[in-house]
Amino acid sequence: MMNNLHPIRDYIVPGKRAHLVGIGGVSMCPLAEVLRGMGLHVQGSDMTESDTVRHLRSLDIPVAIGHNAENLGDCDLVVRTAAVHDSNPEIAGAVARGIPVYERAQAWGAIMQRYPNALCVAGTHGKTTTTSMCTHIFMAAEADPTVMIGGTLPLLHAGYRVGQGDTIILESCEYCNSFLSFFPTVAVILNVEEDHLDFFKDLTDIQHSFRRFAELVPPAGSVIVNADNASAMEAVAGLEHPIFTFGLDHTADCTAANLTEVDGRPVFDVMIRGEKYARVELHVYGHHNVLNALAAASAAWALGLPGHAVETGLASFTGAGRRFEHKGTYHGAEVYDDYAHHPDELHALFTTAKEMGYERLVVAFQPHTYSRTAKLFERFVEELKIPDVAILAEIFAAREQNTLGISSADLCRNIPGAVYCSTLDKAAAALRQAARPGDLILTVGAGDIYRAGEKLLAGV
């Protein structure tokens, strides 16, 4: 936290100059726009040119390519992403000059304090989809929300929007305890599972973090928790703040009644404490998405939205980018892409896909980070036995170095018939060789495995 003498809110005032390191990032670009809209002078830097960088420049926000202490100019504060370390020349330069340095999460936390309603969606998985569902609902209610999502939402043609309403909706990540810098008035906890074990010690440590997140909610706010997730319920057990629950398999405040399927997609009544709130027809598949929809409906109810906004919003939701996203057809096989990178997410994705009536499920999976692969190795092996064909690309390093000496080849040796591919080109070739008419082909992972599907389709 760089030993800053003043809270960041003291600097988020009109006329101050903010320098954003990594300004082209998925949550830094909207942060730049929001700060600019609040009257600050905004500038920044990024390592590469990108569409987001060009967009920011179109708004007269200066962006330097490459990191250099000279880029700081006469800024009053620096905001950085989690990927930017103390050794970065701009961070080191700011410290040397006495310019305060803050984390991105701290900036979002200070911003949300200005909104009467701050809806924060947290959980080990399902955050992007549920935050996107909430966005559809609040847009249908014409609430004009400000939104920050960790992925692209077709409705917005982006992962964010800057609105003028009294509600801000944020996907809230537990990694590095980022969400503990937030000020939620409504905190949604979808699930609490083992993940990010390069930062957390164990599941108990993760539960403690989510409990602290729930404790941030003021007395007049709402804590919304998945009753079907035992770990999430354990995390909030004994919490002084009343808990509002949603679920399908356990008694809950918000649940689904008359649950049926139309062309494989769920249709149900949203019931809140025994009263019908909305009739929902989803255009996304799976038991997990029914739970996500119940979570979004619970948040809408907590903030006083009418049931018809839930109905209209969810009826128009067809998924977020890289969440079971249809990419095209390859010689009679349908090609989809999904961001799933945790065993629980793989289980939900694969079991849903297997029920969709395709002849075979062909999966190209790219594990995300060496630490996650090593810590959850046996669980990955178990889930990757579900597809009819498993093709494993090499592990996507992200922020890590391979100090563990682990490879996707290690997974392959434990999965009968699995194919190991050291490059994305080889993964695309393996998909090409495996594909048959009637197959469902899935590229899966949080890295760049989607490019294997693009390479496959480019050959059509």
Secondary structure, 3 states (H helix, E strand, C coil): CCCCCCCHHHCCCCCCEEEEECCCCCCHHHHHHHHHHCCCEEEEEECCCCHHHHHHHHCCCCEEECCCHHHHCCCCEEEECCCCCCCCHHHHHHHHHCCCEEEHHHHHHHHHCCCCEEEEEECCCCHHHHHHHHHHHHHHCCCCCEEEEEEEECCCCEEEECCCCCEEEEECCCHHHHHHHCCCCEEEECCCCCCCCCCCCCHHHHHHHHHHHHCCCCCCCEEEEECCCHHHHHHCCCCCCCEEEECCCCCCCEEEEEEEEECCEEEEEEEECCEEEEEEECCCCCHHHHHHHHHHHHHHHHCCCCHHHHHHHHHCCCCCCCCCEEEEEECCEEEEEECCCCHHHHHHHHHHHHCCCCCEEEEEECCECHHHHHHCHHHHHHHCCCCCEEEEECCECCCCCCCCCCCHHHHHCCCCCCEEECCHHHHHHHHHHHCCCCEEEEEECCCCCHHHHHHHHHCC
